[in-house]
Amino acid sequence: MILTERLIRNLPNTLTRLMVLGFVFCATMTTVHGQSLEKPTLDLVDIPFEPTVQALGGAGGLSNLGPNAILYNPALLASTSEAWIEASYTAWISNTSFQYAGVSWVGRQASFGLTVQRSAVGELQARTQPGPPTGTFSAENLMVTAGIARNLGPIALGASVSALRQEIFQYRANGVSFSAGAWAPILDDRLEFGVSIEHMGELDALDQSSTELPYRLRLSNKSHLLSLTINQNRAIDVRSYIDVTQQLKDPDASTVLHTGMEVDFNEQGGFRVGKEWKESEQSFSAGLFVALDRVSLDYAFSPFNSGFGTAHSIGLRVPLTP
């Protein structure tokens, strides 16, 4: 199956591009005799590994109070006084795996976070021409991110730096990217706004071309729409999440709207639904979560069309403070 670059760019900015990249290299892998790989089109850092963000359609700007916040808006680290450790695993079609782990803690003057993300595709078929494969290869990506945030009166500011590594076939590339953001809650935290610039940086050349990072502006809104108290032991809270993202390096890139909604039952569990509003093979995302004694278990799924199956993610978050 040969997929074109146009199809790749129309696929969702979630779990798809890494896997599709492998298929593309199956079709474009060339011999070493004076030829090279086509320009990679993978958005290396544009994959929500965390189930909360996945279930909310990629609206990650204000949806995660844990370490994962530094990947979308580092300032959100300052929104909690607790330390967290979290991990997630995502399964998709073929030999595709996605792993994520993160930890955050609160210091005297600022909050800090550290995350590690890995994605890999194995046993991909290499072809130099139509017909039987000439062999197999694998693709792997690794990103380690450190972030810091601090409250400054009514707002919080944050920044993060990511070390990137990409391996495809025998080719390797390294790089660094930077992100920064601001977060402001109003009306007793019932309304929140955020703005961030994500992943300013670049990778080394992979063979002859570099993978472009999604240097992007993100505007975020979180609204506490409904708080209904039934009795002393029962309550329902409804929250909405809206992110608007725009690629800054690509003038032809369309603005993308990410929307999600969360229904929380008595802070002990609930469900989430979301959608990324762009032409893609992904129709929607959804998920469930359970919180018992402050330990949170999350599940999300994203169904795809055209035979791409369904991506399933599961995550665990545990507080480090008593």
Residue, then its C-alpha position, 0 to 999 in steps of 0.5 A: m500500500i503506497l500512501t502519498e504525502r497529501l494523504i499523510r497531511n490529511l490524517p489526524n495529528t494524533l496517533t496516525r502519522l507515525m504509523v503512516l510514515g512507516f508505510v510511506f517509507c515502505a514505498t519510498m525506501t531506495t537503494v544506497h547507490g546515490q539515492s536517498l529517502e524522501k523528505p520525512t513528513l512525521d510530526l514527531v512531537d504531535i502525538p497525544f500519548e496521554p488518554t485525557v488529551q486523546a479523548l478530548g480530541g487533542a485539546g491538551g492546552l488546559s486539560n491536564l494538570g499533571p506532567n503532560a501539561i508541559l507538552y502543550n502549555p508548560a504554565l499549567l504545571a503551576s495550577t496544582s500544588e500536588a506532585w504527580i507520577e503518570a504513565s500510559y500505553t497506546a496500542w494500535i494496528s500492526n507492530t505499533s506501540f506508544q509509551y509515555a511516562g511523566v513526573s511533576w513536583v512543586g518546589r519553593q518558588a516554582s513547579f517542575g515536570l519531566t516526561v519521556q515519550r517513545s513511539a515505535v513501528g517494527e517489521l516494516q517492509a522495504r521496497t526499491q520497486p513494486g513487487p516483493p520486499t527487499g527486507t524489513f526495517s523499523a522506525e522509532n522516536l524518542m522525546v524527553t521533555a523538562g518544564i518549569a512554571r511559576n505563578l506570578g499574581p493572577i497568571a502563570l508562566g511556563a517553559s519547557v525544552s525537549a530533546l528529540r531523537q528519530e531513527i528510521f532504517q539506518y538513519r538517525a537524527n537528533g534535535v531540540s525544541f522549546s515551548a512556552g506558555a501562559w495560563a490565567p484563571i478567572l471567576d474562581d477558576r470556572l473560566e480559564f484561558g491559555v496561550s502557548i507556542e509549541h516546539m520551536g526548533e529543528l532536527d538534524a537531517l535524516d539522510q538528506s532532509s530534516t523532519e519539520l517540527p510543528y512550530r505552532l500557536r495554541l489558544s485554549n479555553k476551559s469552561h466549567l459549564l455546570s455544577l449540579t449538587i444532587n445531595q451531600n454525596r452526589a454531584i455532577d460537573v460538566r466542563s468544556y475544552i476548546d483549543v485552536t491551533q495554527q502552524l506558524k512556519d507553514p502559511d498554507a496550513s489551516t487553523v485546526l479546532h479541537t473540542g472536548m467535553e468532560v462529565d464528572f460524577n462526584e469527582q470519582g469518575g466520568f466520561r469524555v468525548g472530543k473531536e479534531w475538526k479537520e479533514s481526516e480519517q478519524s471521526f471522533s475520540a472518547g474515553l472513560f476515567v475512574a478516580l479512587d482515593r486520588v488514584s486516576l485510571d483513564y481509558a480512551f479510544s479513537p476509531f479510524n476509517s479506511g481500515f486503520g482500525t481503532a487506537h486504544s490508550i490506557g493511563l494511570r496517575v498517582p499522587l506523590t504527596p500524602 
